[in-house]
Amino acid sequence: MGRVQWNKIWPVFFLVFLSVGLFLKNLHPGQYLLGWDSTTPELNFSLNFSRIIFGVWQEYRGLGTLDGMAHTANIVHWLVTFLLSKVLPVTSVRYIFQLFAHFIGGVGAYFLLRDWITPYLHQKKRAPIFPQLLSLLGSAFYLLNFYTIQMFYLPLELFSVHYALFPWGLWSLLRYFHSGQRSALLVLLGINVLGISQAHVPTVVIPYAVVLVIFSLHFLLTGQKTKDSVFRVVLAGLIVFAANALWVLPYLYSVPTKSAEISWSKQNRLGTAGIFSRNYARSDLYSVTTLGGFNLDYNDWDLESKEFVSVMAPWQEWYRSPMYVALALIFFGLSVWGVVAAFQLAAREKETVWWPYLLAWFVALMMVGTKIPLIGAASAALRHQFPLFGQIFRFTFTKFSIFYVLFQSLFVVVGAYFLLRLLSRRRWLLPKWWLQRLVLVLLIVGTVVLARPAFQGHFFYRSLFVTVPEEYFSLFVYLENNLPSARLVDFPINSLWGWLTNTREWGYRGSGFTWQAIRQPVVNRSFDPWSKTNETLFLQLNHALYSQDTERFMNTLRKFHANYLLMDRSIFHPGNYDEALFYQETDAFFTQIPEIRETQRFGQLALYGVAGVGGKELVAPAVAIGVANYPASYTTKDAVFHLYGPYFADGDGLEFPFADLQQENLSEPRLENESLILSFAGSGRRLSFPAFSETQPVVSAVISQHKNALPLTLPRVTLTVAMQVPEVRLQSGVVSARQTAWDLSLPNQGRDYFVSVNNWVTKTGLFGSELPTKQHISLSTRTDNSLLAFDSEVTTVRDITETYRQQAGEACVVNKGPFTKFVSLPIPTPTSVGLSEAEPALLAMVADYQVLGDGVANVCIRDLTTGLCINETLERLASSREGWQTISTAVPLQPDGSYAVDLLGCEYQAGAWQQFTYDAVWFQYYPFAGERTIPTRAVFQQFDQDLARVSDREVFQTETVISIPLGKEAEFVINHDGQKQRLVDTATNCAVGEKGGIEKRVLADGVEYLAADGAVICDMYLLPEIDESLQYLFHAGGENSTGSGLKLFLLNPSNKRFDLETVSGTGQFEWWQTVYPTTNRYFPDEGFFTLSVNGETFGREQNRTLLKTVEFYPLPLDWLTQVMTGDVDQATRHFETVILSQRQWNPTFYTVRVRVQSEQGLLVLPQSFDKGWVALTAFRQPQHTLYNGWANAWLLPSGEYRVVLLYWPQLLSFLGYGLLIGAAVWLLKQRFSMLH
């Protein structure tokens, strides 16, 4: 008996041997396997146990959210890691778990092959041929093939469990169908419970479920006893459902609620097309044949080389080697042989047992081979007909690679069997049994050779082995014992992507890990795709910080009840500007806010408390204003909270008809009669307009010119300033500005003029020249503006190069900030160079400069009276001298002023000081030629008075129309047709290693971009007209014919922030998006806004996109979004609610005792609004309402009583536990009754 058992299971010991080898060759004692995406309950077991049990509501995910995945399914993973932690160092728990899951999957494949494949190969007088060796071959291939390696190379627990469960789940199902015994049903339940953690991402379960359904249908159709077959299939289905009900029931509740929210998140909108393209690029026949997945195309920052390298660099060379390709082709050939043989057995020999295997293999091939002609057509059709299908399966590799290699492994065995049969039919030097055994051994060795780098220490990505600094654990301990009601916001907040890189300090890279150890809720970018409130907080807080708007920053923290800020200074953003992290500016910003104070510091980690801001505890506001139909999600700003403070949803409250302009994405607006039209229907309520000059400090304007050609007159050139002012059409008439254009007439004697408006000086052309000239400018609405002209052909020059050289030795002594140091030089006054004492003059400064590294020179013309930089324009150009660059600026000087020029002398970048050297430093003075005062202050005062007068006396019953003029020939619109000379350079290939090819073509109807074969085409347009003080509506239009389309980024020069991030999409596209530029008030940069255009490819594919339209429409968005209907006094509600006591029992259950002394009370739960939250009292159920556009609130009746707050969908998970326990008890009773 023992010999028989050894004959059946000895191959398992070989799999043990392989796994021990992987363990020893990849071991890094004392280091965590941490990074990429990871589930690490070992960082805080008790905390994560609670989060799993009460996992339907994810309180810890920032502002709280309904679970859009299935965190409750992690219960078995938690249990296994908890047990491992009792015998292993905590640093080794994840490492051992991953290797254990890998080993268990291989063993499962062996038993599946041994019990349900090789026996069918030996039917109908086919001779048995080493069934254990054949099964070992298939299991070794399943264990060591390249698809499997890639899934474990960047491990995520759910995929590892999915890999381990798949063969065992199918084995147990077939075992039950074959025997019908209750013991087999109990095994089926147990295996599915052990594999439940694969459902952490529920869509991963779909391939597994598809296989179970295929085999169940086959059993139904081929079973001899129909009723018994139906009974077994139904009972098996119920048992599998019971095993998974604890996550399935809550997930079924969440799908209608969360699917649209997840799809609409900015991360998914920007990333879905690119993610699918990555998968698609590696879904051709060669990639499927050689098992190459999209992980081969990922690049990551390398700590040693300080550059991006392939994540799978140790595998790249091996994957391309002739030996690997030959082995991969051999195993693929065997699997194809097996498929053909199985088809022949099923079709000719009527061995129907092979049909489900063939169908499952084809479904898997169809999904991983979406680029294979004919085979991928079905997948493409499903994506076209059902967009949700495309969203769910954008990661086809991670969803279906395990599915595919499992069935490839099965057919490798079938093919190998028929190969051995073929060998047995001929005479060889060796006996056929020895020859067959030798071939099998060589094939098994071949599976090991396939994974050679894994046995050289590259089974896991080496950079995922990290030593976590002790300061993180100090932070964890502190927060475990303090601040129980705090809500934390992670900093820096430079990027919307939830991907952190601590490479500079200790090497972590991934979606974050601190929130898995911290008990308090943490607002982190990784949660944005599952929570629109989380994303909204980021949009508003990010914009306020990068604009250094202290009032809106604090209002955002108050609104979202975020009372602690956690800054991690080890975070690094490789491949982007260091300045974008905003560490320096954030420090300066926090010091300007008295409510923000550093409370704890742990090395690179700083914890800031925010006084006067609540955390996650229940609150009872005293005052709130009612607001109706207010879109508060995905907004950059919140006008209501900024103006009035707390608000709640009330059908009779205030309405803000243009509040949707605070959101990024808009539908196509009305464009007619050279205007952009906005309108709303009459509501029978009072209409109020905000003061234009208070909401819009500047307004868009255009300077243009025309020449006087009338006979008998002196030749003149006239400069016209046209200003963009809205026109409001009301039921009683039209309100518009009394004057919107002003002229300045100058002699036209063949001379050109420099023009200045409020220290802004023309950059791209001279007025008075023969070519037509138009300049976009901004005018102040609060003060009058001066239009100045200076004669460009009369100049006085001063060479101050020698003065600079005398001062340059002190370049790194005069400190203007923590990271920059300047050389300061006095500026001679205009009168000292012979110009008029009564008139201003234009100063232009030009200098050549050199710098080691990538530093960029900067110049400040400083008014010594105020200490401020007054130059609004700065140009950096290529110099005629080799190795030098030129920088220039210009500004009007008053005759009685006192000024100095500051030249950037040193800059701290990349951990080192960079010294700037200047030469040929010149001052040029241009005399005054003319002036025109533009009385904008009076214009807007009158405009506001007219609107206020109408608003005070009328109730509006008819449509109100606001017309935003675009100017003659759309002169206010900033556009780019691809032919204007604003390109930094021609398009470049910015792929790592510049692989593939690119092409850019300027056509009559736009610019066509083409990238192919792994290339990334990058282009950049300079947009000097964009003013950070204005707001815009961005429009991009065109057509993508192949590939994933274009990504468009508007880079703000002052803070290196992307003020616009969008994608073109595929097919025809017309994209409209609001743009609220930010302003760096502490360390400004006077460069131009740039629009970057990127088109990516990831393999043997093309990305071809025709960009037809790029336009920026200036719009007074802050004014428009504050237009209001209703009465503020009537909408304001006062509440007298006292919270006598409150207790949170778990994330889904609160009890609170209140005393409501007013007619109604207001109780607020500062968690994301969800209809699943209910308030229960002894009286009627309180009205559930939306608070501050994101939180839960209830209007309570007067009196003193107890309120229970319950998130009822959590009960669905408890019901699932009940079904699981009930199924297990029933099966155990059945088992025991049979034994007795």
Secondary structure, DSSP 8 states (H G I E B T S, - for coil): -HHHHHHHHHHHHHHHHHHHHHHHHH--TT-EE--BS---GGG-HHHHHHHHHTTTEETTBTT-EE-SS-GGGGHHHHHHHHHHHTTS-GGGHHHHHHHHHHHHHHHHHHHHHHHHTHHHHT-TT-----HHHHHHHHHHHHHHSHHHHHHHHS--HHHHHHHHHHHHHHHHHHHHHHH--HHHHHHHHHHHHHTGGGGGSGGGHHHHHHHHHHHHHHHHHH-SSHHHHHHHHHHHHHHHHHHHHHHHHHHHHHHHHHHHHHHHSHHHHHHHHHHHHHHHHT-SHHHHHHT--GGGG-EEEETTTTEEEETTHHHHHHHHSHHHHHHHHHHHHHHHHHHHHHHHHHHTS--GGGHHHHHHHHHHHHHHTTTSTTTTHHHHHHHHH-HHHHHHTS-HHHHHHHHHHHHHHHHHHHHHHHHHHHHHTS--SS-HHHHHHHHHHHHHHHHHHHTGGGGGTTSS-GGGEE---HHHHHHHHHHHHS-TT--EEEE----SS--EE-TTTT--EES-SGGGT-SS-EE-GGGGGG-HHHHHHHHHHHHHHHTT-HHHHHHHHHHTT--EEEEETT---TTS-GGGG-HHHHHHHHHT-TTEEEEEEETTEEEEEETT---SS-B--SEEEEESS---TTBS--HHHHHH--EEE-TTSBB-TTGGGGBSEE---EEETTEEEEEE---SEEEE---HHHH-SEEEEEEEEEE---TTS--EEEEEEEE---EEEETTEEE--S--EEEEEEE-SS--EEEEETTEE--S--BTSSS--EEEEEEESSS-EEEEEEESS--EEEE-HHHHHHHHTTTTTSBSSSSEEEEEEE---GGGGT--SSS-EEEEEEEEEEESSS----EEEEETTTTEE---EEEEEE-SSTT-EEEEEEEEE-TT--EEEEEEEEEEETTEEEEEEEEEEEEEEE-EEEEEEE-HHHHHHHHHHHHHHHHHH-EE-S-EEEEEE--GGGTT-EE--S-SS-BSSS-EE-SGGG-SEEEEEEETTEEEEEEETT-EEEEEEEETT--TTS-EEEEEEEEEEESS-EEEEEE-TTT--EEEEEE--SEEEEEEEEE-----SSS-----EEEEEEEE--SS-EEEEEEEEEEEEE--HHHHTT-EES-HHHHEEE--EEEEEEEEEETTEEEEEEEEEEEEEEEEEEEE--TTEEEE-SSS--EEEEETTTEEEEEEEEEEEEEEEEETTHHHHHHHHHHHHHHHHHHHHHHHHHH-
